[in-house]
């Protein structure tokens, strides 16, 4: 894993992309936990867990559709904008849905937010996977992707811990979607900053 990190130091755009994927995946994890609590304790009666799980299943299904669409459209986005710009566009595109969801915390808005954040997240992931593969020689890819997995898992675990502290029992939090939006803004503005991301090849 450490060898993978040292290899990526020579390909800083791939490293920055991996960090951005970790941030994006972490946000999705926090949103998933929030959605589960909302469906279980706010949108449905806490005495009817089956209804809560059914609602959560619908949200996951809609998010899954978004994920599929994100994977399908990303090759075309890359052709039009290039990998680096496409990833920035997708990260910025998550922001309005998260902000709206923080203000209007209802089931419909949650599902809409899940769809678009899932779509953008998968687009970022598949685009960065291709970016990493294009920069790293075959004999080093195993070590690089081992670091990739650890970095993304660190983002997931960290966000889950933060969500556990921020979320109330019923999941109704104005703050959590804004924290996720802020993290995505940092990723899009600084981690994937044009001057350091698009040209950070050595």
C-alpha positions in Angstrom: 0.0 0.0 0.0 2.8 2.4 0.9 4.5 1.5 -2.4 1.3 2.5 -4.2 1.3 5.9 -2.4 5.0 6.5 -3.4 4.2 5.6 -7.0 1.2 8.0 -7.0 3.5 10.9 -5.8 4.8 10.9 -9.4 1.2 11.1 -10.8 -0.4 13.7 -8.5 -3.5 14.1 -10.6 -4.3 10.4 -10.0 -3.6 10.8 -6.3 -5.8 13.9 -6.1 -8.5 12.0 -8.0 -8.3 9.1 -5.4 -8.6 11.6 -2.5 -11.7 13.1 -4.2 -13.3 9.7 -4.7 -12.7 9.0 -1.0 -14.4 12.3 -0.1 -17.3 11.7 -2.4 -17.8 8.1 -1.3 -17.7 9.2 2.3 -20.5 11.7 1.7 -22.6 9.0 0.1 -22.0 6.8 3.2 -23.2 9.6 5.5 -26.3 10.2 3.3 -27.1 6.5 3.4 -27.1 6.5 7.2 -29.2 9.6 7.3 -31.7 8.1 4.8 -32.0 4.9 6.9 -32.8 6.8 10.1 -35.2 9.1 8.3 -37.1 6.2 6.8 -37.0 4.2 10.0 -38.0 7.0 12.5 -39.3 10.1 10.7 -41.0 9.3 7.4 -42.6 6.2 8.8 -43.7 5.1 12.3 -41.0 3.6 14.4 -43.5 0.9 15.3 -43.5 -0.2 11.6 -40.0 -1.1 10.7 -41.1 -2.9 7.5 -42.4 0.4 6.1 -39.2 2.1 6.9 -37.1 -0.6 5.2 -39.4 -0.5 2.2 -38.9 3.2 1.9 -35.2 2.9 2.3 -35.2 0.2 -0.4 -36.9 2.6 -2.8 -34.3 5.3 -2.1 -31.5 2.8 -2.8 -33.2 1.6 -6.0 -33.5 5.2 -7.3 -29.9 5.9 -6.3 -28.9 2.7 -8.1 -30.5 4.0 -11.3 -28.5 7.2 -10.9 -25.3 5.2 -10.4 -26.0 3.3 -13.7 -26.7 6.5 -15.6 -23.5 8.1 -14.2 -21.5 5.2 -15.5 -23.1 5.3 -18.9 -22.8 9.1 -19.5 -19.3 9.5 -18.2 -17.4 8.4 -21.3 -19.3 11.0 -23.3 -18.6 13.7 -20.6 -14.9 12.8 -20.8 -14.9 13.1 -24.6 -16.6 16.6 -24.3 -14.7 18.0 -21.3 -11.7 15.8 -20.6 -11.3 13.7 -17.5 -10.2 16.4 -15.1 -12.9 18.9 -15.9 -15.6 16.3 -16.0 -14.8 15.2 -12.5 -14.9 18.8 -11.3 -18.3 19.3 -13.0 -19.7 16.2 -11.4 -18.5 17.2 -7.9 -19.9 20.7 -8.2 -23.2 19.2 -9.5 -23.8 17.4 -6.2 -23.9 20.7 -4.3 -27.3 22.2 -5.1 -29.2 18.9 -4.3 -27.5 18.6 -0.9 -28.3 22.2 0.0 -31.9 21.8 -1.1 -32.2 18.6 0.9 -30.8 20.3 4.0 -33.6 22.9 3.8 -36.4 20.6 2.7 -35.9 17.3 4.5 -38.7 15.2 3.1 -38.9 11.9 1.4 -39.2 13.1 -2.2 -36.2 15.4 -1.9 -34.2 12.7 -0.2 -34.8 10.4 -3.2 -34.0 13.1 -5.7 -30.8 13.9 -3.8 -29.9 10.2 -3.7 -30.3 9.9 -7.5 -28.1 12.9 -8.4 -25.4 12.3 -5.8 -25.3 8.6 -6.9 -25.1 9.6 -10.5 -22.3 12.2 -10.0 -20.4 9.9 -7.6 -20.3 7.0 -10.0 -19.3 9.3 -12.8 -16.4 10.5 -10.7 -15.4 7.0 -9.7 -15.3 5.5 -13.2 -13.6 8.5 -14.6 -10.9 8.4 -12.0 -10.5 4.7 -12.4 -9.7 5.3 -16.0 -7.4 8.1 -15.1 -5.4 6.0 -12.7 -5.2 3.1 -15.2 -4.0 5.5 -17.9 -1.2 6.8 -15.7 0.1 3.7 -13.9 2.1 1.0 -15.6 0.6 -2.5 -15.5 3.2 -3.9 -13.0 2.4 -1.2 -10.5 -1.4 -1.1 -10.7 -2.0 -3.7 -8.0 -0.1 -1.7 -5.4 -1.7 1.6 -6.5 -5.2 0.1 -6.4 -4.5 -1.3 -2.9 -3.8 2.2 -1.8 -6.9 3.4 -3.7 -9.1 0.9 -1.8 -7.6 1.9 1.6 -8.1 5.6 0.9 -11.7 5.2 -0.1 -12.4 3.0 2.9 -10.9 5.6 5.1 -13.2 8.2 3.7 -16.2 5.9 4.2 -15.3 5.0 7.9 -14.5 8.6 8.8 -17.8 9.9 7.4 -19.7 7.2 9.2 -18.2 8.2 12.5 -19.0 11.9 11.8 -22.5 11.0 10.8 -23.0 9.0 14.0 -22.1 12.1 16.1 -24.1 14.6 14.0 -27.3 12.7 13.3 -30.2 12.6 15.8 -32.1 9.4 16.4 -34.7 10.3 13.8 -32.1 11.3 11.2 -33.5 14.8 10.7 -30.4 16.9 10.4 -30.0 20.3 8.7 -26.3 20.2 9.3 -25.2 16.8 7.8 -26.1 17.6 4.2 -24.4 20.9 4.5 -21.2 19.3 5.9 -21.2 16.9 3.0 -21.7 19.8 0.5 -18.8 21.7 2.2 -16.5 18.6 1.8 -17.5 18.3 -1.8 -16.9 22.0 -2.4 -13.4 21.7 -0.9 -12.7 18.7 -3.1 -13.9 20.4 -6.3 -12.3 23.8 -5.5 -9.0 22.8 -4.0 -8.2 19.1 -4.4 -9.3 19.2 -8.0 -8.2 22.8 -8.6 -7.5 23.2 -12.3 -4.0 24.5 -11.9 -2.9 21.7 -9.7 -5.2 18.8 -10.8 -5.3 19.0 -14.6 -1.6 19.5 -14.9 -0.3 17.6 -11.9 1.3 14.8 -13.9 4.7 14.9 -12.4 
